[in-house]
Amino acid sequence: MSVATTTSTTTITTNTTSINDDFVTMDTWESIELNGNLLDLRKTLLSGQCFRWRRLNIDGQQQQQQQYGPDDCWAGPLDHHLVILRKVNDQLQYKFIDELRRINNDNGQFNQQSRSQRISDYFNLGHNLTSLCKQWATGDHSLNKQFATVCTGFEGLRLLRQSPLECLFSFICSQNNHISRITNMVQSLSKFGPIITSHAGVDFHRFPSLDQLVQIQQKQLDDLGFGYRSKFIVKAAQQVQEKGGDQWLLSLRTQSHEVAQQQLTSLMGVGQKVADCVCLFSLDKLDIVPIDTHIFTISKKHMPSLAKKTLTPKIYQDIRMFWKERFGDHAGWGHTILFANEIAEFKQSNGVQGAAKGGKRGKSAKSNKASNKKRSQDDDDEEDDEEEEEEAEDAPDEAPKSSISSITGRTRRATKKARS
């Protein structure tokens, strides 16, 4: 199966259409033929890789309810544009809206070919996901077998290739945090950048440039609820600028993982896991597996040697190599699919739940009762996570008190289970 990155243009009235709030419904889409290459926008954009995409319905209004449909569009900032996406049959359709509210505007440096390449690059469309999933699901190891039970529920979850600057500061926000709160923080941080345009009552901002990031004061972030991450962001921005700014970050794409990780962990607030997230989601290190509590738990099921072990730097490296042996040069992609299976957003979706767990639709009453109890427990755990994050507010500069927080959270959950 070939993967096409050429574009075909649906009816385009003009390349410089000025837009009002009906720009989503205007027939000004450009498209990429996927040629069978899997892509699921919802699962990709809500999988914890990025945090600034919003779902729109067919009328272009922001959706609040949790029902998803084939007519959904997604809106998010990409570089200097607001981009609207939708998938129609085997096409990925898109619109780029600039600061003058023009759709798909051609100029000397950015034209239709450039837009197509930017979308293809962002979604890693040069990689055949169908072939990769088949490869990962056919291994004899128990981890590959677990992947086989999950992958049908996550067909089309693609690994993103993001801006290193935005990815770095997004994942500094991720420490001791859950996705909804990370999203709120990244959205707040983005407001230090200029507005691209507004739609459906929402201002869409460019992510702040490094020059804008270094102007942010710690108190401004403290007032927005960033907690101990405030000083991380302020200091890390200064350090990135001293090291050479955006060009320094981009240069890490051509360096080995070891060099990139060493360089990134020299920044304040960037540990091994955050560095590996940046390597995977923006620096082309597709074999890298960031190890968080979810992946550590999954790994323990398949690595008996991890019984009663804590996550030391050596064990972190052992787990990473274990995943690479199972999933090869795209281990980080396989990891992202298994990680997504642990996200409450997808666990609470009946269709995904059944596919992810390999179960059948129309569960028995007993199964439904167990499922409802599990969802209630997930909700309790998310509340605990938020409390844990608050307890870590006074963490020292070098790292959050993750071990203390996790123990406290486990104690709360054990108490709740005992009471029930």
C-alpha positions as MATLAB code, in Angstrom:
seq = 'MSVATTTSTTTITTNTTSINDDFVTMDTWESIELNGNLLDLRKTLLSGQCFRWRRLNIDGQQQQQQQYGPDDCWAGPLDHHLVILRKVNDQLQYKFIDELRRINNDNGQFNQQSRSQRISDYFNLGHNLTSLCKQWATGDHSLNKQFATVCTGFEGLRLLRQSPLECLFSFICSQNNHISRITNMVQSLSKFGPIITSHAGVDFHRFPSLDQLVQIQQKQLDDLGFGYRSKFIVKAAQQVQEKGGDQWLLSLRTQSHEVAQQQLTSLMGVGQKVADCVCLFSLDKLDIVPIDTHIFTISKKHMPSLAKKTLTPKIYQDIRMFWKERFGDHAGWGHTILFANEIAEFKQSNGVQGAAKGGKRGKSAKSNKASNKKRSQDDDDEEDDEEEEEEAEDAPDEAPKSSISSITGRTRRATKKARS';
ca = [
       0.000    0.000    0.000;
       1.471    3.307   -1.012;
       1.117    6.454    1.050;
       0.287    9.510   -1.003;
       1.132   13.002    0.100;
      -0.009   14.678   -3.085;
      -2.976   17.001   -2.850;
      -6.214   17.274   -4.695;
      -8.289   20.386   -4.304;
     -12.025   20.283   -3.798;
     -13.975   23.244   -5.097;
     -12.030   26.367   -4.145;
     -13.814   29.608   -4.842;
     -10.678   31.675   -4.453;
      -7.322   31.368   -2.771;
      -7.786   34.592   -0.815;
     -11.329   34.335    0.488;
     -12.022   36.688    3.395;
     -13.968   34.821    6.045;
     -16.637   35.401    8.608;
     -17.843   32.926   11.239;
     -19.183   30.613    8.521;
     -15.716   29.720    7.237;
     -16.047   26.089    8.345;
     -19.070   25.548    6.110;
     -17.632   27.360    3.081;
     -16.576   24.994    0.310;
     -12.908   25.958    0.348;
     -11.292   22.708    1.400;
      -7.998   21.360    0.133;
      -7.308   17.673    0.598;
      -4.740   14.898    0.803;
      -5.568   11.449   -0.515;
      -4.754    8.958    2.241;
      -4.815    5.894   -0.049;
      -5.903    3.667    2.815;
      -3.358    5.011    5.306;
      -5.148    5.043    8.663;
      -6.038    8.326   10.370;
      -8.484    8.992   13.191;
      -8.524   12.688   14.082;
     -10.248   12.310   17.426;
      -7.989    9.580   18.743;
      -4.879   11.305   17.461;
      -5.664   14.810   18.718;
      -6.990   13.709   22.140;
      -4.331   11.087   22.883;
      -2.168   13.242   25.154;
       0.382   14.238   22.507;
      -0.941   17.768   21.967;
      -3.339   20.011   23.845;
      -4.730   22.800   21.653;
      -7.213   21.211   19.232;
     -10.956   21.793   19.636;
     -13.798   19.834   18.111;
     -16.350   21.612   15.940;
     -19.581   20.284   14.507;
     -20.597   20.509   10.872;
     -21.873   24.058   11.440;
     -18.495   25.138   12.764;
     -19.595   25.572   16.387;
     -17.522   24.274   19.265;
     -18.854   20.962   20.556;
     -19.337   20.388   24.271;
     -21.131   17.034   24.394;
     -19.198   13.781   24.184;
     -20.982   12.266   21.170;
     -18.613   12.155   18.232;
     -19.674   11.846   14.629;
     -18.301   11.643   11.100;
     -19.151   15.301   10.446;
     -16.947   16.621   13.235;
     -14.275   19.129   12.322;
     -11.246   19.990   14.426;
      -9.737   23.440   14.845;
      -6.290   24.216   16.166;
      -3.342   26.584   15.739;
      -0.505   25.350   13.573;
       2.415   27.755   13.260;
       0.967   31.102   12.110;
      -2.421   29.725   11.023;
      -5.635   28.398   12.431;
      -6.169   25.033   10.747;
      -9.540   23.333   10.309;
      -9.475   19.576    9.685;
     -11.971   16.931    8.753;
     -11.770   13.425    7.320;
     -14.110   12.584    4.455;
     -13.925    8.985    3.259;
     -10.281    8.465    2.285;
      -9.377   12.154    2.238;
      -7.944   14.405    4.913;
      -9.399   17.835    4.196;
      -8.051   21.059    5.645;
      -8.165   24.857    5.589;
      -5.461   27.287    6.700;
      -6.829   30.601    8.019;
      -4.382   33.474    8.479;
      -4.447   36.579   10.681;
      -6.392   38.476    8.002;
      -9.007   35.683    8.077;
      -8.194   34.514    4.559;
      -8.616   30.871    3.645;
      -5.749   28.985    1.972;
      -4.021   32.201    0.954;
      -1.105   31.736   -1.443;
       1.948   33.917   -1.102;
       5.541   33.612   -2.200;
       6.566   31.405    0.738;
       3.401   29.469    1.577;
       1.191   27.942   -1.119;
      -0.956   24.889   -1.700;
       2.021   22.555   -1.911;
       3.418   24.015    1.309;
       0.104   23.518    3.092;
      -0.133   19.918    1.930;
       3.412   19.203    3.056;
       2.794   20.825    6.464;
      -0.245   18.627    7.109;
       1.500   15.492    5.859;
       4.501   16.273    8.043;
       2.391   16.990   11.138;
       0.533   13.670   10.903;
       3.575   11.627    9.811;
       1.691   10.481    6.720;
       4.879    9.110    5.217;
       4.566    6.154    7.613;
       2.161    3.349    6.736;
       0.240    2.823    9.993;
      -1.681   -0.172    8.647;
       1.532   -2.072    8.093;
       2.995   -1.029   11.443;
      -0.066   -2.108   13.440;
      -0.086   -5.481   11.712;
       3.589   -5.929   12.560;
       3.137   -4.985   16.224;
       0.073   -7.192   16.699;
       1.599  -10.389   15.320;
       4.480  -10.849   17.749;
       4.519  -13.844   20.105;
       5.294  -11.854   23.231;
       2.520  -11.091   25.731;
       2.997   -7.355   25.151;
       2.330   -7.798   21.435;
      -0.721   -9.880   22.291;
      -2.002   -7.099   24.537;
      -1.463   -4.675   21.672;
      -3.477   -6.956   19.384;
      -6.491   -6.719   21.727;
      -6.228   -2.921   21.849;
      -5.233   -1.836   18.356;
      -8.589   -2.391   16.653;
     -10.068    0.227   18.975;
      -7.351    2.723   18.089;
      -6.951    2.327   14.368;
      -5.804    5.616   12.938;
      -4.087    7.028   16.037;
      -1.071    8.667   14.460;
       2.092    9.970   16.057;
       2.379   13.732   15.614;
       5.464   15.685   14.558;
       5.140   18.918   16.481;
       7.054   22.137   16.935;
       9.850   21.369   19.437;
       9.321   24.669   21.271;
       5.607   24.154   21.859;
       6.105   20.476   22.646;
       8.813   21.220   25.227;
       6.798   23.757   27.198;
       3.602   21.731   26.909;
       5.267   18.765   28.558;
       6.863   20.889   31.252;
       3.222   21.625   32.112;
       2.468   17.883   32.169;
       4.356   16.997   35.342;
       2.135   15.417   38.022;
      -0.868   16.393   35.965;
      -3.792   14.924   34.025;
      -4.747   15.749   30.462;
      -7.638   18.117   31.159;
      -5.508   20.246   33.444;
      -2.499   20.139   31.107;
      -4.825   21.345   28.346;
      -5.971   24.280   30.469;
      -2.381   25.219   31.308;
      -1.160   25.020   27.706;
      -4.141   27.080   26.574;
      -3.303   29.682   29.241;
       0.349   29.721   28.209;
      -0.598   30.142   24.554;
      -2.409   33.385   25.384;
       0.984   35.036   25.776;
       1.236   34.673   21.989;
      -0.662   36.802   19.448;
      -4.210   35.980   18.361;
      -4.463   34.398   14.921;
      -8.238   34.705   14.674;
     -11.410   34.050   16.638;
     -14.213   31.618   15.957;
     -17.320   30.511   17.878;
     -16.336   32.742   20.783;
     -12.832   31.282   21.045;
      -9.576   33.155   20.429;
      -6.967   31.003   18.712;
      -3.400   32.073   19.504;
      -0.033   31.329   18.024;
       2.123   29.598   20.589;
       4.420   32.255   22.111;
       7.771   32.703   20.430;
      10.851   32.209   22.556;
      11.271   36.000   22.759;
       7.745   36.188   24.178;
       8.295   33.290   26.580;
      11.361   34.891   28.161;
       9.294   38.011   28.900;
       6.826   36.087   31.071;
       7.157   36.735   34.792;
       6.826   33.915   37.305;
       4.065   35.740   39.173;
       1.968   35.861   36.004;
       2.068   32.076   35.812;
       1.574   31.702   39.570;
      -1.618   33.753   39.265;
      -2.805   31.397   36.516;
      -2.344   28.328   38.726;
       0.821   26.816   37.241;
       2.215   26.084   40.702;
       5.829   24.935   40.848;
       5.878   24.736   37.053;
       5.942   28.548   36.887;
       9.631   28.771   37.723;
      10.391   25.810   35.473;
       8.858   27.586   32.477;
      10.519   30.925   33.202;
      13.980   29.458   33.749;
      13.780   26.901   30.923;
      12.857   29.659   28.456;
      15.953   31.607   29.472;
      18.127   28.509   29.153;
      16.791   27.616   25.694;
      17.528   31.145   24.533;
      21.071   30.956   25.910;
      21.666   27.645   24.102;
      20.631   29.039   20.716;
      16.833   29.182   20.762;
      14.626   27.488   18.187;
      17.565   26.520   16.007;
      19.203   24.725   18.933;
      16.008   22.760   19.581;
      15.587   21.897   15.904;
      19.222   20.761   15.713;
      18.395   18.009   18.213;
      16.389   16.259   15.479;
      19.649   15.238   13.839;
      21.365   14.245   17.089;
      21.230   10.834   18.735;
      18.646   10.211   21.421;
      21.366   10.138   24.051;
      22.617   13.594   23.065;
      19.114   15.035   22.732;
      18.041   13.673   26.099;
      21.214   14.938   27.784;
      20.700   18.398   26.326;
      17.031   18.572   27.235;
      17.512   17.361   30.802;
      19.981   20.187   31.347;
      16.944   22.500   31.313;
      15.228   23.310   34.577;
      12.134   21.204   35.154;
      12.939   18.678   32.410;
      13.496   15.146   33.605;
      13.941   11.924   31.703;
      10.249   11.384   30.919;
       9.558   14.951   29.750;
      12.702   14.879   27.610;
      11.602   11.605   26.025;
       8.125   12.997   25.278;
       9.785   15.892   23.448;
      12.073   13.463   21.619;
       9.141   11.293   20.523;
       6.567   13.938   19.634;
       8.795   16.566   18.031;
      12.390   15.397   17.487;
      11.901   12.348   15.228;
      13.001    9.778   17.833;
      10.175    7.368   16.990;
      11.714    4.455   18.883;
      11.681    6.285   22.224;
       9.184    5.225   24.891;
       8.551    7.753   27.687;
       7.908    5.841   30.902;
       5.149    7.217   33.122;
       3.026    5.417   35.707;
       0.684    3.968   33.062;
       3.507    2.524   30.976;
       5.352    1.329   34.084;
       2.217   -0.557   35.155;
       1.773   -2.089   31.697;
       5.444   -3.069   31.610;
       5.233   -4.812   34.985;
       2.638   -7.176   33.551;
       5.096   -8.342   30.907;
       8.444   -8.074   32.732;
       8.471  -10.360   35.802;
      11.829   -8.867   36.841;
      10.028   -5.607   37.679;
       8.009   -7.130   40.509;
       8.279   -4.922   43.607;
      10.708   -2.612   41.777;
      10.588    1.165   41.685;
      11.346    3.254   38.607;
      15.064    3.968   38.886;
      17.056    5.407   35.951;
      18.440    1.942   35.190;
      15.007    0.314   35.212;
      13.697    3.167   33.049;
      16.353    2.305   30.467;
      15.643   -1.433   30.750;
      11.939   -0.848   30.084;
      12.672    1.391   27.129;
      14.878   -1.271   25.524;
      12.272   -3.946   26.272;
       9.650   -1.982   24.315;
      12.071   -1.393   21.457;
      12.712   -5.128   21.201;
       8.950   -5.708   20.920;
       8.043   -2.816   18.595;
      11.260   -1.965   16.783;
      12.147    1.433   15.352;
       8.603    2.742   15.913;
       8.295    1.618   19.537;
       7.176    5.085   20.621;
       4.194    4.887   18.279;
       3.111    1.514   19.633;
       3.535    2.861   23.146;
       1.309    5.853   22.341;
      -1.540    3.567   21.274;
      -1.306    1.501   24.470;
      -1.031    4.689   26.523;
      -4.194    6.068   24.883;
      -6.043    2.954   25.977;
      -5.481    4.122   29.570;
      -6.957    7.607   29.036;
     -10.331    8.263   30.670;
     -11.532   10.080   27.519;
     -11.389    6.780   25.638;
     -12.214    4.424   28.498;
     -15.554    6.167   28.927;
     -16.450    5.814   25.250;
     -18.540    2.677   24.889;
     -17.468    2.014   21.322;
     -13.784    2.349   22.120;
     -14.156    0.500   25.400;
     -15.490   -2.566   23.667;
     -12.837   -2.500   20.976;
      -9.988   -1.672   23.290;
     -10.811   -4.475   25.693;
     -11.703   -6.908   22.979;
     -15.217   -7.219   24.417;
     -18.561   -7.510   22.655;
     -21.228   -4.844   22.327;
     -24.303   -5.192   24.487;
     -22.756   -6.320   27.746;
     -24.715   -8.272   30.307;
     -26.239   -6.430   33.263;
     -23.482   -7.787   35.449;
     -20.828   -6.525   33.040;
     -22.507   -3.125   32.822;
     -22.573   -2.867   36.586;
     -18.876   -3.708   36.769;
     -18.152   -1.206   34.001;
     -20.072    1.545   35.805;
     -18.209    0.788   39.018;
     -14.895    0.973   37.116;
     -15.862    4.332   35.591;
     -16.753    5.644   39.032;
     -13.359    4.503   40.278;
     -11.681    6.236   37.302;
     -13.458    9.451   38.242;
     -12.291    9.087   41.844;
      -8.748    8.476   40.655;
      -8.828   11.632   38.520;
      -9.945   13.621   41.576;
      -7.084   12.071   43.521;
      -4.664   12.998   40.748;
      -5.767   16.619   41.025;
      -5.310   16.545   44.805;
      -1.893   14.924   44.381;
      -0.886   17.689   41.987;
      -1.887   20.318   44.543;
       0.151   18.583   47.233;
       3.209   18.778   44.994;
       2.971   22.569   44.697;
       5.871   23.094   47.100;
       8.134   20.632   45.316;
      11.832   21.583   45.091;
      13.292   23.095   41.935;
      14.969   19.943   40.676;
      11.895   17.685   40.588;
       8.318   17.323   41.807;
       7.556   15.141   44.819;
       6.127   12.489   42.549;
       6.897    9.506   44.796;
       5.283   11.102   47.844;
       2.279   12.210   45.804;
       1.777    8.787   44.263;
       1.945    7.071   47.651;
      -0.593    9.528   49.044;
      -2.885    8.911   46.066;
      -2.613    5.129   46.410;
      -3.467    5.432   50.106;
      -6.593    7.447   49.294;
      -7.685    4.969   46.646;
      -7.090    2.006   48.955;
      -9.162    3.703   51.662;
     -12.008    4.349   49.213;
     -11.971    0.730   48.084;
     -12.015   -0.497   51.682;
     -15.017    1.718   52.466;
     -16.868    0.445   49.440;
];
